[in-house]
Amino acid sequence: MKLLLIGAGNMASAILKNLINYNITVVEKNQKRTEELKWLYPDITFLSTPPEITDYVVILAVKPQVLDTLELRGRAFALISILAGVPLSTLKYKVQAKYYIRAMPNIAALRQKSVTSLTGDIEFKEGAIEILSSIGKTIWLNSEKELDIATGLAGSSPAWLALVAEALSDGAVALGLPREKAYEYLPMLFEGVGALLEDQHPAILKDKVMSPAGTTACGYAKLEEGGVRNSFIEAIKSAYQRSQELRKG
Ligand SMILES: NC(=O)c1ccc[n+]([C@@H]2O[C@H](COP(=O)([O-])OP(=O)(O)OC[C@H]3O[C@@H](n4cnc5c(N)ncnc54)[C@H](OP(=O)(O)O)[C@@H]3O)[C@@H](O)[C@H]2O)c1
């Protein structure tokens, strides 16, 4: 596969780091960024404007608003877009390609731990999964509606889970634990729960920790009192609604 990565910002840099063994060309208009990346990847070709895209698998990673100004010549073999809220119909109108895929990675791509949602032409499903597996786990979805739902669940939720992490340490600090000690717990805490969720239902995990009249049960009641469960449900719903609005422009 001949890859063409267009836009080499935050998300694309994470992708690039894991695709250096492919035949890949990068298009990046920011000169400073290009110099930094050239230093890291001396064997990769960097261009400031796109070449003809014919036969390339194009990975589009510019900001959504840049799409309007992007002029691409030729017909790609496949287009993989990571642009939030930009539907396949717009991509088809803007870029000529045989196959189209929409993908939604998350920020954990920086550590190869993204859970990336994908949808689009089934004929290029395996190719897209191969490319995006380089930044973590991939989940193929059957429609753009599902992808828009997963945008909140996987794309936005790292920010919400960061809020949970910060709030937990705020509570510990309020009681007198030094801030740096409280933060020291967080990575392993999230990793540990993640590992357990691989093969345990969340409700069973919760029940295992929550002994009768114990500390967890007391804290759990406080979380319910604060409407935490419902707040997360509403957060997912509003992220979905917002992605619908963005999709309509
Ligand atoms: N960050 C996330 O967590 C995340 C998650 C899922 C999806 N996404 C999607 O990923 C895309 C990129 O996000 P990002 O956070 O990585 O943005 P970003 O850091 O701003 O990266 C975009 C890069 O593309 C460059 N660029 C702009 N116009 C260009 C052009 N015509 N040709 C080539 N390069 C061009 C920009 O240069 P300048 O700085 O000079 O404009 C910038 O370096 C967005 O569409 C976003 O919806 C991001």
PDBQT file of the ligand as one rigid body, heavy atoms in Angstrom, charges set to zero:
ROOT
HETATM    1  N1  LIG A 301      -7.087  15.393  18.482  1.00  0.00    +0.000 N 
HETATM    2  C1  LIG A 301      -7.952  14.403  18.721  1.00  0.00    +0.000 C 
HETATM    3  O1  LIG A 301      -8.086  13.849  19.829  1.00  0.00    +0.000 OA
HETATM    4  C2  LIG A 301      -8.808  13.880  17.563  1.00  0.00    +0.000 A 
HETATM    5  C3  LIG A 301      -9.592  12.735  17.769  1.00  0.00    +0.000 A 
HETATM    6  C4  LIG A 301     -10.317  12.238  16.679  1.00  0.00    +0.000 A 
HETATM    7  C5  LIG A 301     -10.300  12.891  15.465  1.00  0.00    +0.000 A 
HETATM    8  N2  LIG A 301      -9.562  14.023  15.316  1.00  0.00    +0.000 N 
HETATM    9  C6  LIG A 301      -9.584  14.692  14.019  1.00  0.00    +0.000 C 
HETATM   10  O2  LIG A 301      -8.269  14.745  13.540  1.00  0.00    +0.000 OA
HETATM   11  C7  LIG A 301      -8.116  15.857  12.685  1.00  0.00    +0.000 C 
HETATM   12  C8  LIG A 301      -6.843  16.569  13.023  1.00  0.00    +0.000 C 
HETATM   13  O3  LIG A 301      -6.894  16.993  14.388  1.00  0.00    +0.000 OA
HETATM   14  P1  LIG A 301      -5.562  17.442  15.145  1.00  0.00    +0.000 P 
HETATM   15  O4  LIG A 301      -5.941  17.679  16.554  1.00  0.00    +0.000 OA
HETATM   16  O5  LIG A 301      -4.457  16.490  14.819  1.00  0.00    +0.000 OA
HETATM   17  O6  LIG A 301      -5.328  18.855  14.375  1.00  0.00    +0.000 OA
HETATM   18  P2  LIG A 301      -3.990  19.682  14.155  1.00  0.00    +0.000 P 
HETATM   19  O7  LIG A 301      -2.998  19.351  15.246  1.00  0.00    +0.000 OA
HETATM   20  O8  LIG A 301      -4.356  21.101  13.935  1.00  0.00    +0.000 OA
HETATM   21  O9  LIG A 301      -3.397  19.063  12.802  1.00  0.00    +0.000 OA
HETATM   22  C9  LIG A 301      -3.767  19.451  11.502  1.00  0.00    +0.000 C 
HETATM   23  C10 LIG A 301      -2.473  19.714  10.725  1.00  0.00    +0.000 C 
HETATM   24  O10 LIG A 301      -2.796  19.865   9.339  1.00  0.00    +0.000 OA
HETATM   25  C11 LIG A 301      -2.065  20.994   8.838  1.00  0.00    +0.000 C 
HETATM   26  N3  LIG A 301      -2.747  21.518   7.652  1.00  0.00    +0.000 N 
HETATM   27  C12 LIG A 301      -3.692  22.491   7.574  1.00  0.00    +0.000 A 
HETATM   28  N4  LIG A 301      -4.077  22.669   6.294  1.00  0.00    +0.000 NA
HETATM   29  C13 LIG A 301      -3.358  21.806   5.540  1.00  0.00    +0.000 A 
HETATM   30  C14 LIG A 301      -3.294  21.514   4.143  1.00  0.00    +0.000 A 
HETATM   31  N5  LIG A 301      -4.067  22.172   3.261  1.00  0.00    +0.000 N 
HETATM   32  N6  LIG A 301      -2.457  20.548   3.718  1.00  0.00    +0.000 NA
HETATM   33  C15 LIG A 301      -1.679  19.883   4.605  1.00  0.00    +0.000 A 
HETATM   34  N7  LIG A 301      -1.664  20.123   5.931  1.00  0.00    +0.000 NA
HETATM   35  C16 LIG A 301      -2.491  21.062   6.391  1.00  0.00    +0.000 A 
HETATM   36  C17 LIG A 301      -2.081  21.951  10.007  1.00  0.00    +0.000 C 
HETATM   37  O11 LIG A 301      -1.121  22.980   9.819  1.00  0.00    +0.000 OA
HETATM   38  P3  LIG A 301      -1.443  24.423  10.494  1.00  0.00    +0.000 P 
HETATM   39  O12 LIG A 301      -1.224  24.248  11.962  1.00  0.00    +0.000 OA
HETATM   40  O13 LIG A 301      -0.439  25.332   9.846  1.00  0.00    +0.000 OA
HETATM   41  O14 LIG A 301      -2.857  24.773  10.162  1.00  0.00    +0.000 OA
HETATM   42  C18 LIG A 301      -1.763  21.001  11.171  1.00  0.00    +0.000 C 
HETATM   43  O15 LIG A 301      -0.373  20.776  11.305  1.00  0.00    +0.000 OA
HETATM   44  C19 LIG A 301      -9.354  16.739  12.883  1.00  0.00    +0.000 C 
HETATM   45  O16 LIG A 301     -10.157  16.670  11.731  1.00  0.00    +0.000 OA
HETATM   46  C20 LIG A 301     -10.066  16.131  14.065  1.00  0.00    +0.000 C 
HETATM   47  O17 LIG A 301     -11.474  16.185  13.917  1.00  0.00    +0.000 OA
HETATM   48  C21 LIG A 301      -8.798  14.528  16.333  1.00  0.00    +0.000 A 
ENDROOT
TORSDOF 0
